[in-house]
């Protein structure tokens, strides 16, 4: 994600301003990111995806993958 935060539920984002914490808005189980072979890169913009080589390029770094999930997000 290009954002500095883990994926969160944008639909209920207004409830954040009603006393809920950012942790309450997280999508999925946070333990997912602690599993072997699973990674999440925060504050990272993807420059290119090479599907043949199964490599993602981000800021001069190459990260290999077996399965890739792209979450395009949104911008205000």
C-alpha positions in Angstrom: 0.0 0.0 0.0 1.1 3.5 -0.7 -0.5 4.5 2.6 1.4 4.2 5.9 -1.5 2.2 7.4 -2.7 -1.4 7.0 -5.9 -1.9 4.9 -9.0 -0.4 6.7 -12.7 -0.3 6.1 -13.3 3.0 4.2 -17.1 2.5 4.4 -17.2 3.0 8.2 -14.4 5.6 8.2 -16.8 8.3 9.5 -17.2 6.2 12.7 -13.5 6.8 13.4 -14.5 10.4 14.2 -17.2 9.1 16.6 -14.8 7.6 19.1 -13.6 4.4 17.4 -9.9 3.7 17.2 -8.0 3.1 13.9 -7.5 -0.5 15.0 -11.3 -0.9 15.0 -11.3 -0.2 11.3 -8.7 -2.7 10.2 -9.7 -5.3 7.6 -9.0 -8.9 8.2 -7.1 -10.5 11.0 -3.8 -8.7 11.8 -2.1 -12.0 12.5 -2.3 -12.7 8.7 0.7 -10.5 8.2 2.7 -12.5 10.6 2.4 -15.8 8.7 5.4 -17.2 6.9 5.4 -16.3 3.2 2.9 -13.5 3.7 4.0 -9.8 3.5 2.5 -6.4 3.5 4.5 -3.4 2.4 3.4 0.0 3.8 4.2 3.4 2.4 5.4 1.7 -0.8 4.4 2.6 -4.3 4.6 -0.1 -6.9 6.5 0.9 -10.0 6.0 -2.2 -12.1 4.7 -5.8 -12.0 6.5 -8.4 -14.1 4.0 -11.2 -14.3 6.4 -13.5 -16.2 9.2 -13.2 -13.7 6.7 -12.9 -10.8 8.4 -9.9 -9.5 7.1 -6.6 -8.2 9.4 -3.5 -8.4 9.0 -0.8 -5.8 11.5 2.1 -5.4 14.5 0.2 -6.7 13.6 -3.0 -4.7 12.4 -6.2 -6.3 10.1 -8.5 -4.4 9.3 -12.0 -5.7 5.8 -13.5 -5.3 3.9 -16.8 -5.7 0.5 -15.1 -5.5 -0.1 -11.4 -5.8 -3.1 -9.4 -4.6 -3.4 -5.8 -5.9 -5.7 -3.4 -3.9 -5.9 -0.2 -5.9 -7.4 1.9 -3.1 -8.7 5.4 -3.8 -7.7 9.0 -3.6 -9.8 11.9 -2.5 
